[in-house]
């Protein structure tokens, strides 16, 4: 979208399953007691990813993303936010990595050119805990219940959407198209 429209992206952390322990949960544990067909959902996600040419592994577990979100705030301050988010998504959705583990996150930060020692310090000191707490509060105040959610001037689009839907959303919000 940024390639075609003059828009600025602001990542906002969201408390997606904050009760998940550091070692993670199997998807069966996560959705226990709910009538959710996990295999059907994963099959649908894989089909859509394949259609879009996006890599996606067969995920069996979910992990707590809190520390990943805190390190993201630091990466954004260091002007590497988009690279960091991409690295985390790839590690989680393609590599099946536990993004709740400090060492994994430090390695991801290092892989995009951030300093290992600083990344570890940010996580150990929980230097961006309050920034993430603030984002979580903002998410609740906006009534956000799922990811991704796109918000522009109090207008909202929830969940994964085709490009055309997001493009129409931007047009409705008055986004200006870039010159080709």
C-alpha positions in Angstrom: 0.0 0.0 0.0 2.8 2.4 0.8 4.2 1.8 -2.6 1.0 3.2 -4.2 -0.4 5.6 -1.6 1.1 8.4 0.5 0.5 6.8 3.8 2.4 6.4 7.0 2.2 3.2 9.0 2.2 3.3 12.8 2.4 -0.1 14.4 0.3 -0.5 17.6 1.0 -3.4 19.9 -2.1 -5.6 20.7 -2.5 -8.1 23.6 -3.0 -11.2 21.5 -3.3 -14.1 24.0 -1.2 -12.4 26.7 -1.8 -15.3 29.1 0.4 -17.5 26.9 3.4 -18.8 28.9 6.9 -18.3 27.6 7.2 -21.9 26.4 4.0 -21.4 24.3 0.8 -23.4 23.9 -0.2 -25.8 21.3 -3.1 -24.6 19.2 -5.2 -27.3 20.8 -4.4 -25.9 24.2 -5.0 -22.3 23.1 -8.5 -23.0 21.7 -9.5 -25.7 24.2 -13.2 -25.6 25.0 -14.1 -23.7 21.8 -15.7 -25.2 18.8 -12.9 -24.3 16.4 -11.7 -26.5 13.6 -8.0 -25.8 13.8 -7.1 -28.0 10.8 -9.7 -26.2 8.6 -8.4 -22.7 9.7 -4.8 -23.6 9.1 -5.7 -25.2 5.7 -7.5 -22.0 4.7 -4.6 -19.8 5.8 -2.1 -22.0 3.9 -4.2 -21.8 0.8 -4.5 -18.0 0.9 -0.8 -17.7 1.7 0.0 -19.9 -1.3 -2.3 -17.8 -3.6 -0.4 -14.7 -2.5 3.0 -16.2 -2.8 3.7 -15.9 0.9 5.6 -18.5 2.8 3.8 -20.1 5.7 4.8 -23.1 7.8 2.4 -25.6 9.4 2.2 -23.9 12.8 1.5 -26.1 15.8 2.1 -23.7 18.7 1.5 -20.1 19.6 3.9 -18.0 21.7 3.7 -14.9 23.9 4.5 -11.9 21.8 4.9 -9.4 24.7 8.7 -9.2 24.6 8.7 -9.1 20.8 6.3 -6.1 21.0 8.6 -4.3 23.5 11.7 -4.8 21.3 9.6 -3.6 18.3 9.2 -0.2 20.0 12.9 0.0 20.4 13.5 -1.1 16.8 11.0 1.6 15.6 12.9 4.2 17.6 16.1 3.0 15.8 14.3 3.4 12.5 14.3 -0.4 11.8 10.7 -1.1 12.9 9.4 -2.4 9.5 12.5 -4.6 9.1 12.0 -5.9 12.7 8.3 -6.7 12.2 9.1 -8.5 9.0 11.8 -10.5 10.7 9.5 -11.4 13.6 6.7 -12.4 11.3 9.1 -14.6 9.2 10.6 -16.2 12.3 7.1 -17.0 13.7 5.0 -17.8 10.7 7.7 -19.4 8.5 10.3 -20.6 11.0 8.0 -21.6 13.9 10.3 -19.8 16.3 9.4 -19.0 19.8 9.1 -15.2 19.8 8.6 -15.2 23.5 12.2 -16.1 24.2 14.8 -13.3 24.7 17.6 -15.0 22.9 15.5 -15.5 19.8 14.5 -11.9 19.8 18.1 -10.7 20.3 19.1 -12.8 17.3 16.3 -11.3 15.2 17.4 -7.8 16.2 21.0 -8.6 15.3 19.9 -10.1 11.9 18.5 -6.7 10.8 21.6 -4.7 12.0 20.6 -3.7 15.5 23.2 -4.1 18.2 23.0 -7.4 20.2 24.1 -5.9 23.5 21.5 -3.0 23.3 18.7 -5.4 22.2 19.4 -7.6 25.2 19.6 -4.6 27.6 16.2 -3.3 26.3 14.6 -6.6 27.0 16.3 -7.2 30.4 15.4 -3.7 31.6 11.9 -3.9 30.0 12.7 -0.4 28.7 9.6 -0.3 26.5 7.1 -2.0 28.8 5.2 1.2 29.4 5.1 2.0 25.6 3.5 -1.4 25.0 1.1 -1.0 28.0 0.0 2.3 26.4 -0.6 0.6 23.1 -2.6 -2.1 24.7 -4.7 0.5 26.4 -5.2 2.3 23.1 -6.2 -0.9 21.5 -8.8 -1.6 24.2 -10.1 2.0 23.9 -10.6 1.7 20.2 -12.4 -1.6 20.7 -9.9 -3.6 18.7 -10.4 -7.4 19.2 -8.4 -8.9 16.4 -5.2 -8.5 14.3 -4.5 -7.1 11.9 -6.8 -4.1 12.4 -6.3 -1.0 10.3 -7.5 2.4 11.7 -7.6 5.7 9.8 -9.5 8.7 11.3 -11.7 6.4 13.5 -12.6 4.2 10.5 -11.7 0.6 10.9 -11.0 -2.5 8.8 -10.6 -5.7 10.8 -8.7 -8.9 9.9 -6.8 -10.0 6.8 -8.4 -8.4 3.7 -7.7 -8.6 0.0 -5.7 -5.7 -1.5 -8.8 -4.3 -3.2 -10.6 -4.0 0.2 -7.7 -2.2 1.8 -7.3 0.1 -1.3 -11.0 1.0 -1.1 -10.6 1.7 2.6 -7.7 4.1 1.9 -9.6 5.9 -0.9 -12.6 6.3 1.5 -10.3 7.8 4.1 -8.9 10.2 1.5 -5.4 8.7 1.0 -3.5 10.3 -1.8 -2.2 8.1 -4.6 1.5 8.4 -5.4 2.7 9.5 -8.8 3.7 6.6 -10.9 
